[in-house]
Amino acid sequence: MSIQWFKDPVDITADLLDAMYQVSSGAIDRIISVWTDVQLDYIYAKEKPLITGEYIRRIAAKTRPMLDYMTRNSLETDPLVDDEIMEA
């Protein structure tokens, strides 16, 4: 059984991990969704792309544009980093 459908194994690099965190905020369900989208895009691509952080960011932006919106806004509205709430 294979858990990835790439021709060659994908090396886990700092760039790859950073990209996955950036597009998911570390939420497991988002990580799985993005990784699934990356694999599907790879399967259907005529020319097999190199799996990099930039590729992951591009696929996430294309397939799940609301994910980027939610990720950005959840970090900006986190009550733990809101100075007014912290001072209250």
C-alpha positions in Angstrom: 0.0 0.0 0.0 1.3 3.4 -0.9 0.6 6.6 1.0 1.9 8.8 -1.8 1.5 8.5 -5.5 4.7 10.2 -6.7 7.1 8.6 -9.1 10.0 9.2 -6.8 9.9 9.5 -3.0 9.5 13.1 -1.8 12.3 14.3 0.5 10.9 16.2 3.5 12.8 19.5 3.5 12.5 22.6 5.7 11.0 24.4 2.7 8.3 21.6 2.3 7.5 21.7 6.0 7.3 25.5 6.1 4.9 25.5 3.1 2.7 22.9 4.7 2.5 24.8 7.9 1.9 28.1 6.1 -1.0 26.7 4.1 -2.5 24.8 7.1 -1.5 26.6 10.3 -0.6 23.1 11.5 -4.2 21.9 11.5 -4.2 18.1 10.7 -7.4 18.2 8.6 -6.0 21.0 6.5 -2.6 19.3 6.1 -4.3 16.1 4.8 -6.5 18.1 2.4 -3.6 20.0 0.9 -1.4 16.9 0.6 -4.3 15.1 -1.1 -4.7 18.0 -3.5 -0.9 18.0 -4.2 -1.0 14.3 -5.0 -4.1 14.6 -7.3 -2.5 17.5 -9.2 0.7 15.4 -9.6 -1.3 12.3 -10.8 -3.1 14.3 -13.5 -0.1 16.4 -14.6 1.3 15.4 -18.0 4.8 16.6 -17.0 5.5 15.5 -13.4 6.5 18.5 -11.3 9.1 18.6 -8.6 7.4 18.7 -5.2 8.7 21.9 -3.5 7.3 24.4 -1.0 6.4 26.7 -3.9 4.5 24.0 -5.7 2.5 23.2 -2.5 1.7 26.9 -2.0 0.5 27.2 -5.6 -1.7 24.1 -5.4 -3.2 25.1 -2.0 -4.0 28.6 -3.4 -5.6 27.1 -6.6 -7.6 24.3 -4.9 -8.5 25.8 -1.6 -8.5 29.6 -1.8 -10.6 29.9 1.4 -8.0 27.9 3.3 -5.6 30.8 2.8 -8.2 33.3 3.9 -9.0 31.3 7.0 -5.4 30.8 7.9 -4.4 34.4 7.5 -7.5 35.7 9.4 -7.2 33.2 12.2 -3.7 34.3 12.9 -4.6 38.0 12.7 -7.6 37.7 15.1 -6.1 35.3 17.6 -7.2 36.7 21.0 -3.8 35.7 22.5 -2.0 38.2 20.3 -4.6 41.0 20.6 -3.1 43.7 22.8 -6.4 45.1 23.9 -7.6 41.7 25.2 -4.3 41.1 26.9 -4.4 44.4 28.7 -8.0 43.9 29.9 
